Amino acid sequence: MDTALWKKRLIRLMEDNRGLIVLLFCLPASFVFDLALQLRNWFYRTVLSAPQRHDERVHQIQSKVRKCNDLPDSEKKKMCTARPNWLSLSTTFFRKDLCHKIPIPLYDILELNEEAMTVRVEPMVTVGDITRYLIPKGYTLAVTLEIADATLGGLAFGVGMTTYSHKVGLYQETIAAYEVVLGDGSLVRVTKDNEYSDLFHCLPWSHGTLGFLVALEVQIIPVKPYVRMEYIPIKGQKEYCDKIRELSGAMDKDKQTPDFVEATIFSKNEAVIMVGHFANVKNAQEEAQINHVARWYKPWFYKHVESFLNKPPSQEFIPLREYLLRHNRAIFWVVESMIPFGNNPVFRFLFGWLLPPKPAFLKFTTTPGIRAMTFTKQVFQDIVLPINVLEKQIDVSEEIFDAYPILVYPCRIYDHGPHTGQLRPPRPDQMCPGTNWGMFNDLGVYGVPGPVKRKQRFDAVAAMRKMEKFTRDVGGYPFLYADIFMDRKEFEEMFDLEAYERVRTKYHANDAFPHLYDKVKPEIDVIKVGKEYMDPL
């Protein structure tokens, strides 16, 4: 039998029985893997935890960087962190074996400053860590990602957005200061007002290509114990798009907006909009409306949301931490593509405590063949797009991927002036009148495209390149944790790299760290692999 045909038939067999394979093998192995990781993390955060030794550890990192600089030219390579690829939430596998790997063993929360309303943390502190620390004290980060394993340092040098972003913008807008070891081994504190202000605007979206992050100060906000969540089902694309723009204050700077705004779009003509307000539970009637959405036996959150499609507007109270991590169990709705029966009540009751499969485990066990199959058979993209073309976003996504649900989070994108960072200023028609920001949104498309589900021909590379062209044309940006399919010229058309290139030279990054494009581009030949896995059996 032809080897390529045999491989495709094996892949199809695995696809058709993926739920059983995941249940019998992946989930138990992931659980054991997670226990080992928790033990490792406990060791780092208790036995080795020593915030008072922060300066000492930073000096050790500086020493290692300087040692790399002192190597003879024949032994010099670019530098990167020693953190394994499988511990990151990126879908790519950057070739760290081609770099000098510098350990960054920084896992501590360093200081809570209630006067300045900031928290100072080391870069390996996770969303799970910081919510456990802050919420009992009456605070949370202004932008809190929904995935517990995401690190605050990774979000700082990458990007983060959530349902509070219509008020404050991207995660980067909430960072007061970065502490960075530069390519020459020097340590600098970077703020928007000091001598390193040019670097301040380029560190977000840089993905570790300008220096090593060793600490950051992040804005916090006061909170209440619960979120009062309102579910608003809407029929009609224009109707729900207009409502999202209205609720987020997209064109009205004086609009009194809720604390949280998001939408889950279940088809071109059906969506549920969710608005949340920090709240206290005041009486027995409200106590009866408390929903612990994160418990293992509860419906996956997006399925819970879907249940409101044919109901009148409704409300409930969700404990704050459970709200912030509401999408964690099903990784939004990605787990459904792994375990199609995973939301069955019997499965949830018996095995729901095993969810989600750890992203680190999934990456750790990814072979080149699985990696190739995954990007050609699934889509996992977050794309920042101007909200004034929300209808067009949904139309284009349906045409290209035919994958629902779709996630929408409104988010401010600020105009910091031309050539001040990797994001260009919003265009005039995208600006909210009388402000220095335009309202954009995250378009989250996750799961298996419709043609793949129907066992039809699907050209993943052509589909993603078409989506990327639409994104460039309207002035948007894909999150760079996911696979990109642009060549370097197209990448530089989308992102403004003028300031980035300038600070790479000024702060000794050119010879010390990989270039941004080289860091985030797929490690595989997407054109070749896409063609190999495109044809149906």
C-alpha positions as CSV (number, residue, x, y, z in Angstrom):
1,M,0.0,0.0,0.0
2,D,1.2,3.5,-0.8
3,T,2.8,5.0,2.4
4,A,1.0,8.4,2.0
5,L,-2.4,6.7,1.5
6,W,-1.7,4.5,4.5
7,K,-0.8,7.5,6.6
8,K,-4.0,9.3,5.6
9,R,-6.2,6.3,6.4
10,L,-4.6,6.0,9.8
11,I,-5.2,9.7,10.4
12,R,-8.8,9.4,9.4
13,L,-9.2,6.4,11.8
14,M,-7.8,8.4,14.6
15,E,-10.0,11.4,13.7
16,D,-13.2,9.2,13.7
17,N,-12.3,7.7,17.1
18,R,-10.5,10.7,18.7
19,G,-12.9,10.9,21.7
20,L,-12.3,7.3,22.8
21,I,-8.5,7.7,22.3
22,V,-8.5,10.9,24.3
23,L,-10.6,9.4,27.1
24,L,-8.7,6.1,27.4
25,F,-5.1,7.4,26.9
26,C,-4.8,11.2,26.8
27,L,-6.8,12.3,29.8
28,P,-5.3,9.8,32.3
29,A,-1.8,10.5,31.0
30,S,-2.5,14.3,31.1
31,F,-3.8,13.9,34.7
32,V,-0.5,12.2,35.8
33,F,1.5,14.7,33.8
34,D,-0.4,17.5,35.6
35,L,0.3,16.0,39.0
36,A,4.0,16.0,38.2
37,L,3.9,19.6,37.0
38,Q,2.0,20.6,40.1
39,L,4.7,19.0,42.2
40,R,7.4,20.7,40.2
41,N,5.5,24.1,40.6
42,W,5.0,23.5,44.3
43,F,8.7,22.9,44.7
44,Y,9.5,26.1,42.8
45,R,6.9,28.2,44.6
46,T,7.5,26.9,48.2
47,V,10.8,25.2,48.7
48,L,12.6,27.6,46.2
49,S,10.4,30.6,46.7
50,A,12.4,33.5,48.0
51,P,11.2,36.9,46.8
52,Q,14.1,38.4,48.9
53,R,16.5,36.6,46.5
54,H,15.0,38.2,43.4
55,D,18.0,40.5,42.9
56,E,20.4,37.7,43.3
57,R,18.7,35.6,40.7
58,V,18.5,38.5,38.3
59,H,22.3,39.0,38.7
60,Q,22.8,35.3,37.8
61,I,20.8,35.8,34.6
62,Q,22.9,38.9,33.8
63,S,26.0,36.9,34.4
64,K,24.9,34.2,32.0
65,V,24.0,36.8,29.3
66,R,27.5,38.4,29.6
67,K,29.1,35.0,29.5
68,C,27.4,34.3,26.1
69,N,28.6,37.7,24.9
70,D,32.2,36.8,25.8
71,L,32.2,33.6,23.7
72,P,34.4,33.5,20.6
73,D,32.6,34.4,17.4
74,S,32.6,30.7,16.3
75,E,30.5,29.8,19.4
76,K,28.1,32.7,19.5
77,K,24.4,32.1,18.9
78,K,21.3,34.0,19.6
79,M,19.8,33.6,23.1
80,C,16.4,32.5,24.3
81,T,14.9,31.3,27.5
82,A,15.5,27.8,28.6
83,R,11.8,27.2,29.2
84,P,10.7,24.2,27.1
85,N,8.5,24.8,24.1
86,W,5.9,22.5,25.5
87,L,5.3,24.7,28.6
88,S,4.3,27.7,26.4
89,L,0.7,28.2,25.1
90,S,2.0,28.9,21.6
91,T,1.0,26.5,18.9
92,T,4.5,26.7,17.3
93,F,7.8,25.0,18.3
94,F,10.5,27.6,18.0
95,R,14.0,26.0,17.4
96,K,15.5,26.7,20.8
97,D,18.1,24.1,20.1
98,L,19.7,26.6,17.8
99,C,20.1,29.2,20.6
100,H,21.9,29.6,23.9
101,K,19.2,28.8,26.4
102,I,19.2,31.0,29.5
103,P,17.3,29.8,32.6
104,I,14.8,32.3,34.0
105,P,13.7,30.7,37.3
106,L,11.5,33.5,38.4
107,Y,8.1,32.4,39.9
108,D,7.4,34.8,42.8
109,I,4.9,37.5,43.5
110,L,7.1,40.3,44.8
111,E,5.0,43.2,46.1
112,L,1.4,44.4,46.3
113,N,1.2,48.2,46.2
114,E,-2.3,49.2,47.2
115,E,-1.5,52.9,47.0
116,A,-0.3,52.7,43.4
117,M,-2.8,49.9,42.6
118,T,-0.2,47.7,41.1
119,V,1.3,44.3,41.8
120,R,5.0,43.5,41.0
121,V,5.6,40.0,39.9
122,E,8.2,37.8,38.3
123,P,7.5,36.6,34.7
124,M,6.6,33.0,35.5
125,V,3.7,33.8,37.8
126,T,0.6,32.4,36.1
127,V,-3.0,33.7,35.9
128,G,-3.9,30.9,38.3
129,D,-1.3,32.1,40.8
130,I,-2.3,35.7,40.6
131,T,-6.0,35.2,40.9
132,R,-5.5,33.0,44.0
133,Y,-3.4,35.8,45.5
134,L,-5.4,38.9,44.6
135,I,-9.0,37.9,44.7
136,P,-9.1,37.2,48.5
137,K,-7.5,40.6,49.0
138,G,-10.3,42.3,47.0
139,Y,-8.4,42.8,43.7
140,T,-7.8,41.3,40.3
141,L,-5.7,42.3,37.3
142,A,-7.4,44.8,35.0
143,V,-6.9,42.3,32.2
144,T,-7.1,38.6,33.3
145,L,-6.8,36.0,30.7
146,E,-9.2,33.0,31.0
147,I,-6.5,30.3,30.9
148,A,-5.0,29.5,34.3
149,D,-1.6,28.3,32.8
150,A,-0.8,31.5,31.0
151,T,2.1,33.4,32.5
152,L,2.1,37.1,33.2
153,G,5.5,37.5,31.5
154,G,4.3,35.6,28.4
155,L,1.3,37.9,28.1
156,A,3.5,41.0,28.6
157,F,5.8,40.2,25.8
158,G,3.0,38.7,23.7
159,V,-0.5,40.0,24.0
160,G,-3.6,39.6,26.1
161,M,-7.2,40.7,25.9
162,T,-10.3,39.9,27.9
163,T,-13.9,41.0,28.6
164,Y,-12.7,44.1,30.5
165,S,-10.7,45.3,27.6
166,H,-13.4,47.6,26.3
167,K,-12.5,49.7,29.3
168,V,-8.7,49.6,29.4
169,G,-7.5,48.0,26.1
170,L,-5.0,45.2,25.7
171,Y,-3.0,43.8,28.6
172,Q,0.0,45.9,27.6
173,E,-2.0,49.1,28.5
174,T,-2.1,47.9,32.1
175,I,1.6,47.4,32.6
176,A,3.3,50.2,34.6
177,A,6.9,49.0,34.3
178,Y,9.0,46.2,32.8
179,E,12.3,45.1,34.3
180,V,14.5,43.7,31.5
181,V,17.9,42.3,31.0
182,L,19.2,43.6,27.7
183,G,21.4,41.8,25.2
184,D,24.5,43.3,26.7
185,G,23.6,42.0,30.2
186,S,22.5,45.3,31.6
187,L,19.3,45.6,33.7
188,V,16.9,48.4,33.0
189,R,13.5,49.5,34.4
190,V,11.3,50.5,31.5
191,T,8.3,52.8,31.8
192,K,6.4,55.0,29.4
193,D,7.9,58.2,30.9
194,N,11.6,57.4,31.5
195,E,14.6,57.3,29.2
196,Y,13.5,53.9,27.9
197,S,10.1,55.0,26.7
198,D,10.9,53.9,23.2
199,L,11.6,50.4,24.4
200,F,8.4,50.5,26.5
201,H,6.2,50.7,23.5
202,C,8.0,47.9,21.6
203,L,8.2,45.2,24.3
204,P,4.5,44.1,23.8
205,W,4.2,41.8,20.8
206,S,8.0,41.3,20.8
207,H,7.9,37.7,22.1
208,G,11.2,37.8,23.9
209,T,13.2,39.3,21.0
210,L,14.3,42.5,22.7
211,G,15.5,41.2,26.1
212,F,14.7,38.9,29.0
213,L,11.9,40.0,31.3
214,V,12.7,39.6,35.0
215,A,9.8,41.5,36.6
216,L,6.8,43.6,35.8
217,E,4.4,45.9,37.5
218,V,0.8,45.4,36.5
219,Q,-2.3,47.5,37.2
220,I,-4.9,46.0,39.5
221,I,-8.6,47.0,40.1
222,P,-10.9,46.6,43.1
223,V,-13.5,43.9,42.8
224,K,-16.5,42.3,44.5
225,P,-17.0,38.6,45.2
226,Y,-19.4,37.9,42.4
227,V,-20.1,38.9,38.8
228,R,-23.8,39.5,38.0
229,M,-24.0,38.1,34.5
230,E,-26.8,39.0,32.1
231,Y,-27.4,36.8,29.1
232,I,-29.0,38.5,26.1
233,P,-30.0,36.3,23.2
234,I,-30.3,38.2,19.8
235,K,-31.4,37.1,16.4
236,G,-30.1,38.8,13.3
237,Q,-26.5,39.6,12.5
238,K,-26.9,43.4,12.3
239,E,-28.9,43.4,15.5
240,Y,-26.3,41.6,17.6
241,C,-23.4,43.5,16.0
242,D,-25.1,46.8,16.7
243,K,-25.8,45.7,20.3
244,I,-22.2,44.7,20.9
245,R,-21.0,48.1,19.6
246,E,-23.5,49.9,21.8
247,L,-22.8,48.1,25.0
248,S,-19.0,48.5,24.6
249,G,-19.2,52.2,23.9
250,A,-17.5,51.9,20.6
251,M,-18.7,55.2,19.3
252,D,-19.7,57.0,22.5
253,K,-16.9,58.0,24.9
254,D,-19.5,58.9,27.5
255,K,-21.3,55.6,27.5
256,Q,-21.7,54.0,30.9
257,T,-20.4,50.6,30.0
258,P,-20.7,47.3,32.1
259,D,-17.6,45.9,33.7
260,F,-17.5,42.9,31.3
261,V,-18.8,42.6,27.7
262,E,-18.5,39.5,25.4
263,A,-20.5,37.7,22.8
264,T,-20.6,34.1,21.6
265,I,-21.9,33.8,18.1
266,F,-23.5,30.4,17.4
267,S,-24.4,31.1,13.7
268,K,-24.5,34.0,11.4
269,N,-27.9,35.0,12.7
270,E,-27.7,33.9,16.3
271,A,-25.7,35.2,19.3
272,V,-25.8,35.5,23.0
273,I,-24.3,38.7,24.4
274,M,-23.1,38.6,28.0
275,V,-22.7,41.7,30.2
276,G,-21.2,41.4,33.7
277,H,-21.1,43.7,36.7
278,F,-19.0,43.3,39.9
279,A,-21.6,42.5,42.6
280,N,-22.3,41.4,46.1
281,V,-25.0,38.8,46.8
282,K,-27.5,40.7,49.1
283,N,-30.4,38.3,49.8
284,A,-31.7,34.8,49.6
285,Q,-33.2,35.4,46.2
286,E,-29.8,36.4,44.8
287,E,-28.1,33.5,46.6
288,A,-30.4,31.1,44.8
289,Q,-29.1,32.5,41.5
290,I,-25.4,31.7,42.3
291,N,-24.0,29.4,39.6
292,H,-20.6,27.7,40.2
293,V,-19.8,27.3,36.5
294,A,-16.3,25.9,37.1
295,R,-17.4,22.8,39.0
296,W,-16.4,19.6,37.1
297,Y,-20.0,18.3,36.6
298,K,-21.3,21.6,35.3
299,P,-22.0,22.1,31.5
300,W,-19.1,23.6,29.6
301,F,-19.5,27.4,29.8
302,Y,-20.2,27.9,26.1
303,K,-22.8,25.2,26.2
304,H,-24.4,26.9,29.2
305,V,-24.4,30.1,27.2
306,E,-26.0,28.4,24.2
307,S,-28.9,27.3,26.4
308,F,-30.0,30.9,26.6
309,L,-30.5,31.2,22.8
310,N,-34.3,30.4,23.1
311,K,-34.9,32.0,26.5
312,P,-35.7,35.6,27.4
313,P,-32.9,37.7,28.8
314,S,-31.7,36.1,32.1
315,Q,-29.2,36.7,34.9
316,E,-27.2,34.8,37.5
317,F,-24.3,35.4,39.9
318,I,-21.0,33.7,39.3
319,P,-18.1,33.7,41.9
320,L,-15.5,36.0,40.5
321,R,-12.6,33.6,40.1
322,E,-14.9,31.1,38.4
323,Y,-16.1,33.8,36.0
324,L,-12.5,34.8,35.2
325,L,-11.6,31.2,34.4
326,R,-15.0,30.2,32.9
327,H,-13.5,29.0,29.6
328,N,-10.7,27.0,31.2
329,R,-12.4,23.6,31.5
330,A,-13.3,23.3,27.8
331,I,-10.4,25.6,26.6
332,F,-13.2,27.7,25.1
333,W,-14.7,25.0,22.9
334,V,-11.5,23.3,21.7
335,V,-12.1,20.2,23.9
336,E,-15.2,19.4,22.0
337,S,-13.1,18.6,18.9
338,M,-11.1,16.2,21.0
339,I,-14.0,14.7,23.0
340,P,-17.2,15.1,21.0
341,F,-19.2,13.5,23.9
342,G,-17.4,15.5,26.6
343,N,-20.3,17.7,27.5
344,N,-22.6,14.7,28.1
345,P,-23.8,14.8,31.8
346,V,-22.7,11.3,32.5
347,F,-19.2,12.0,31.1
348,R,-19.0,15.2,33.1
349,F,-20.0,13.6,36.3
350,L,-17.6,10.6,36.0
351,F,-14.7,12.2,34.1
352,G,-15.2,16.0,34.1
353,W,-12.6,16.3,36.9
354,L,-9.9,15.2,34.4
355,L,-10.5,18.3,32.2
356,P,-9.0,20.1,30.6
357,P,-6.2,18.1,29.1
358,K,-3.1,20.1,30.0
359,P,-1.9,22.2,27.0
360,A,1.6,21.4,28.2
361,F,0.9,17.7,27.9
362,L,-0.6,18.1,24.5
363,K,2.5,19.9,23.3
364,F,4.9,17.6,25.1
365,T,3.4,14.6,23.2
366,T,3.2,16.3,19.8
367,T,5.1,14.5,17.2
368,P,6.0,16.1,13.8
369,G,3.2,14.1,12.2
370,I,0.6,15.3,14.8
371,R,1.9,18.8,14.5
372,A,1.4,18.8,10.7
373,M,-2.1,17.2,11.0
374,T,-3.2,19.6,13.7
375,F,-2.7,22.8,11.8
376,T,-4.3,21.4,8.6
377,K,-7.3,19.9,10.3
378,Q,-8.1,22.6,12.9
379,V,-8.1,26.3,13.3
380,F,-7.0,28.1,16.5
381,Q,-6.8,31.9,15.9
382,D,-7.4,35.1,17.8
383,I,-7.5,38.1,15.6
384,V,-7.7,41.8,16.6
385,L,-10.0,43.5,14.1
386,P,-11.9,46.9,14.0
387,I,-15.4,46.5,15.4
388,N,-16.9,48.8,12.7
389,V,-16.5,45.8,10.3
390,L,-17.8,43.2,12.7
391,E,-20.4,41.9,10.2
392,K,-17.7,41.5,7.6
393,Q,-15.5,39.6,10.0
394,I,-18.2,37.1,10.6
395,D,-19.0,36.7,6.9
396,V,-15.4,36.2,6.0
397,S,-14.8,33.7,8.8
398,E,-17.9,31.7,7.8
399,E,-16.8,31.7,4.1
400,I,-13.3,30.6,5.0
401,F,-13.7,28.3,8.0
402,D,-17.4,27.7,8.5
403,A,-16.6,27.1,12.2
404,Y,-18.9,28.1,15.0
405,P,-19.1,29.2,17.8
406,I,-17.1,32.4,17.3
407,L,-15.9,34.5,20.3
408,V,-16.1,38.3,20.3
409,Y,-14.5,40.5,22.9
410,P,-14.5,44.3,22.4
411,C,-11.2,46.0,23.1
412,R,-9.8,49.5,22.8
413,I,-6.7,50.0,20.7
414,Y,-5.0,53.2,21.6
415,D,-3.3,55.7,19.3
416,H,0.2,56.2,20.8
417,G,1.4,58.0,17.7
418,P,3.1,56.8,14.5
419,H,6.0,54.3,14.7
420,T,5.9,53.9,18.5
421,G,5.3,50.1,18.6
422,Q,4.3,47.2,16.5
423,L,0.7,48.2,16.2
424,R,-0.2,51.0,13.9
425,P,-2.6,53.8,15.1
426,P,-6.3,53.1,14.4
427,R,-7.5,54.6,11.1
428,P,-9.7,57.7,11.3
429,D,-12.9,55.8,10.6
430,Q,-12.1,53.4,13.4
431,M,-11.6,56.0,16.2
432,C,-14.2,56.7,18.8
433,P,-15.0,60.5,18.5
434,G,-13.2,62.7,21.0
435,T,-10.8,60.0,22.2
436,N,-7.3,58.6,21.5
437,W,-8.6,55.1,20.9
438,G,-10.6,53.0,18.5
439,M,-12.8,50.1,19.4
440,F,-11.6,46.8,18.0
441,N,-12.5,43.2,19.0
442,D,-11.0,39.8,19.3
443,L,-12.4,37.4,16.8
444,G,-11.8,34.0,18.3
445,V,-12.1,31.1,15.8
446,Y,-11.3,27.7,17.4
447,G,-12.0,24.1,16.4
448,V,-12.5,22.0,13.3
449,P,-13.5,23.8,10.1
450,G,-16.8,22.8,8.5
451,P,-15.2,21.2,5.4
452,V,-13.0,18.9,7.6
453,K,-16.1,17.8,9.6
454,R,-17.9,17.0,6.3
455,K,-14.7,15.2,5.1
456,Q,-14.4,17.6,2.2
457,R,-11.3,19.1,0.7
458,F,-9.9,21.9,2.9
459,D,-6.8,23.9,2.0
460,A,-5.7,25.2,5.4
461,V,-2.9,27.3,4.0
462,A,-5.0,29.1,1.4
463,A,-7.7,29.6,4.0
464,M,-5.4,31.2,6.5
465,R,-3.6,33.3,3.9
466,K,-7.0,34.6,2.8
467,M,-7.9,35.5,6.4
468,E,-4.5,37.2,6.9
469,K,-5.1,39.3,3.8
470,F,-8.5,40.4,5.1
471,T,-6.9,41.2,8.4
472,R,-4.2,43.4,6.7
473,D,-6.7,45.1,4.5
474,V,-8.9,46.3,7.4
475,G,-5.9,47.2,9.7
476,G,-6.0,44.2,12.1
477,Y,-3.5,41.8,13.7
478,P,-3.5,38.1,14.5
479,F,-2.2,37.1,18.0
480,L,1.2,35.7,17.3
481,Y,0.9,32.7,19.6
482,A,-0.9,30.9,16.8
483,D,0.5,29.9,13.4
484,I,1.0,32.6,10.8
485,F,1.2,32.0,7.1
486,M,2.6,35.3,5.9
487,D,6.0,35.8,4.3
488,R,8.3,38.4,5.8
489,K,7.2,41.1,3.4
490,E,3.5,40.6,4.2
491,F,4.3,40.5,8.0
492,E,6.1,43.9,7.7
493,E,3.1,45.3,5.9
494,M,0.8,44.2,8.7
495,F,3.0,45.2,11.7
496,D,4.8,48.5,12.0
497,L,8.4,47.4,12.7
498,E,10.1,50.8,12.3
499,A,10.5,51.5,16.0
500,Y,11.1,47.8,16.7
501,E,14.1,47.7,14.4
502,R,15.4,50.9,15.9
503,V,15.3,49.7,19.5
504,R,16.8,46.3,18.4
505,T,19.9,48.2,17.4
506,K,19.9,50.7,20.2
507,Y,19.5,48.1,23.0
508,H,21.9,45.4,21.7
509,A,19.3,42.9,20.5
510,N,20.4,42.4,16.9
511,D,23.2,39.9,17.7
512,A,21.6,38.7,21.0
513,F,18.0,37.6,20.1
514,P,16.1,36.2,17.1
515,H,14.1,38.6,15.0
516,L,10.4,38.8,15.7
517,Y,9.4,37.2,12.4
518,D,11.9,34.4,12.9
519,K,10.6,33.8,16.4
520,V,6.9,33.5,15.6
521,K,6.9,31.9,12.1
522,P,6.0,28.2,12.0
523,E,8.9,25.8,12.4
524,I,7.5,23.7,9.6
525,D,7.1,24.3,5.9
526,V,3.4,25.2,6.0
527,I,3.0,25.2,2.2
528,K,4.5,21.7,1.7
529,V,2.7,20.2,4.7
530,G,-0.6,21.8,3.9
531,K,-0.5,20.3,0.4
532,E,0.4,16.9,1.7
533,Y,-2.5,16.8,4.2
534,M,-5.1,18.6,2.1
535,D,-6.6,15.9,-0.1
536,P,-9.5,13.9,1.3
537,L,-9.1,10.1,1.5
